[in-house]
């Protein structure tokens, strides 16, 4: 979307544009308006010829209409019968206000990843106060563009406008303007050409303004203040003052929920995983926005699939480390869903994350070693998602000094602090191999020279597998390093137990 902004004020160095340096900075509000929210909440394609209806005392009327249907002559508040006569191919559905609220709430949770100050402007808009977030997102224009890109990725039609007052940004957004106005001095010129019909005022007051001959805000601002109050009441002047920032306009901020739960209804029952994944992608975008908001990450999430006839089913997607990488989580969900046989068409998908963990950013190393380690872990997680959690294991340590009893198969990695201080080979033989002695020394492809040791291991008497051994690191004539021991319970017989790489 093109961005336009008036030139900033010329102020002396060290002085803020809005006043002294110690004065609170001027707020900046972004209005996120979703003009097709009613269509999208009903599962209709806003690019097709479709409309949403609502029940009135005069029968079913058009509540919201797509751009394609508007080009066919369909208008808001037109009767459904007249609309069908004008366009027989019109796809229509009754308005679902509960679904609209769920969509707006999920968008609110997502937007809290950009600022904690988010307010609802029902039925189709959100207000974000972003002044404190500009440095993090590299300025207002960059944040404006990023919000637009992420909303397009989620599939929402939207208008985004920025202004120093909440009311002005909302008015611009609902007028379809993509303006970004950072200073209050640019408000009057930017809003002057907007028609009176766009104002959020009582319809009877708007009718009186039209009867007076006022058509735009510029016409209204030409009138004296006291004349406006006498003729149209103090409410109109108060609204105009809030619009220009002369009066405060407090907005209630919605608190962050303690856990994440969101539901995505499918436009039509899905019989394959491809359409289910489109809903999962939207849910993951909301999840990442929520995790940014609380600076958290997840190591597991639960997907619940609701079917048309069969009872709902659920699956859990786990990661080896806490993450908030949406693309990686989507790959894991894709692997799980591809291996799942859907017993019936899927109507909706629910994502639940109850255990939110602190987010730990990856360490920054030279030559991107941390990135390589992270990619390796992600490949392992994708293999587990495709083949099941029991397909991979890795050796871990147990509290036992006997080498053959000191390791176990673990599903989760063990930390480096548990590694033994003594030198141990990576390759341990399944059974110790007895060695012959020549010239009083153990022999294996040549005489062995004992390089390090002995290390006495004497344990296991309580479980019937007791041992009493002296372990050495030995080298032969070929340069191989071997781990050998002398069994003190068997007359000093020598055994090979492991090989060093």
ABEGO torsion letter per residue (X at the ends): XBBBBBBBBBBBBGBBAAEBAABBBBBBBBBBBBAAAAAAAAGBBAABBBBBBBBBAAEBBBABBBAAAAAAGBBBGBBAAAAAAABAABBBBBBBAAAAAAAAAAAAAAAAAABABBBBBOAABBBBBAAAAAAAAGEAAAAAAAAAAAAAAAGBBBBBBBBABAAAAAAAAAAGBABBBABAAAAAAAAAABBAAABBBBAAAAAAAAAAGBABAAAAAABBAAAAAAAAEAAAAAAAAAAAGABBBBBBBBBBBABBBBBBBBABBBABAAAAAAAAAAAAAAAAAAAAAAGBBBABBBBBBBBAABBBBBBBBBBABBBABAAAAAAAAAAAAAABBBABBBABBBBBBABBBBBBBBBBBBGGAAAAAAAAAAAAAAAAAAAEAAABBBBBBBBBABAAAABBBBABBBBAAABBABBBBABBBABBBBBBBBGGBBBBGEBBBBABOBBBBBBGAAAGABBBBBBBBBBBAAGBBBBBBBBAABGGBBBBABBBX
